[in-house]
Amino acid sequence: AAEVNWPNTAVQMVCAYAAGGGTDICCRTMAEALSEYGNFGVVNNTDGGGVVGWEQVRTSNPETCDQLIFALNSMFLSYLSGVSDIHPLEDIEPVFAMDSAAGYWVVVNKDAPYNTLEELIEYGKANPGKLTLGSGAPGSSMTIITSQFISSTGLDCRLAATSGSDADAVAMVMGGNLDIYLTNQTTTQTYLEAGEVKVLASCHPRSEKTPAVFDGIPEMADLGYENVKMGSTIIVWAPKGADEAVYEKINELFVAAYNDPDVQAAYAERGASYNPYGNYQETKATLADTYNACETAWNDYMASQG
C-alpha cells in the first residue's frame, strides 16, 4: 500500500454534519494531519441528513478517490429506514472507522428543577407531556437512542425533531427551547465546564480519557437502565471501483493521521477518545458486525413503534 500513488490530486473530505459539532471538529483535526501527505480540504454537507453528501461521494471518480465522506454509523440507519437507497457496505466503500469511546450524556438546563435522573423522571410523572426531549432527525441514531431512553426510563415527555449539530441542540437546551437532550461527551464538556448545563447521567461507561469534569455523574446502567446503548462509530467512505491497494493506502494514511501526536493532543484537550478498527480488511469485517447491530436496533425500534 505504501507504493500506491494516493493522493495524486486534491482530496475533498465531505463532512455530513454541521460545522462546529463534534464530528466536524474530529474531521478537521484529521484533515490537518493528513495535509502532510497531500492537499486535504473539508466541506460540510448536511442536506438530507448527510445522504446528499453520501451520494456525492458514491458517484465520484474511483480512479482518483478525491472525494471521501466522513460520517457516522447513523448512515446505516438512513439506509435501513429508507431515507437513502445507498447500501453502506455494498454501494460505497468503507475504508476507515473508529468507535467513539465517549458516551452519550443526559443534558438539561442549568436552572432545571431536577438534579438527578430520578428527579427528572418524577418531574415527568408529575407534569405529563410537559417535558420536551430532542430526538435528532427522523431515522437518525438519535431517534433510536431517545426511543431507548424513553422506553427504559418510562419518562413522560414529548419528542422534538432537531437538525444541525449537537452544539445547536445543546444551545436550545440552554435557551429553554428543549428540556432534555442526549449528546456526546465532547459536545457537552465545554458547556458543563462553563456551568451552562447540568448532566444527570451517562449512557455509557466512563473511559480512561473521560475528563474529571464528569466525575460523580452516574451511569444509567448503575441506576438500573441498561438498555440505552446506541454507540457512535465514525466512518470514512470512498467511491466503489478503486483498486483494493488504494483503499489500503487510504486506510494507512488515516491510521497515521490518527496516531499523529498533535491529533491525539487535540482530542485529549476536548476529552475525546476513539478506538480505530485497524487496517482496511479489518475495518470491513468489523463494520459488517456494526451494521448487523444497527439493523437489530432499528428492527427493535420499529417493533416498539408498532
Buried (B, 14 or more C-beta within 10 A) or exposed (E): BEEBEBBEEEBBBBBBBBBBBBBBBBBBBBBBBBEEBBEBEBEBBBEBBBBBBBBBBBEBEBEBBBBBBBBBBBBBBBBBBEBBEBEBBEBBBBBBBBBBBBBBBBBBBEEBEBEEBBEBBEBBEEEEEEBBBBBBBBBBBBBBBBBBBBBBBEBBBEBBEBEBBBBBBBBBBBEEBBBBBBBBBBBBBBBBEEEBBBBBBBBBEBBEBBBEBBEEBBBBBEBEBEBBBBBBBBBBBBBEEBEEBBBBBBBBBBBBBBEBEEBBEBBEEBBBBBEBBBBBEEBBEBBEEBBEBBBEBBEBBEEEEE
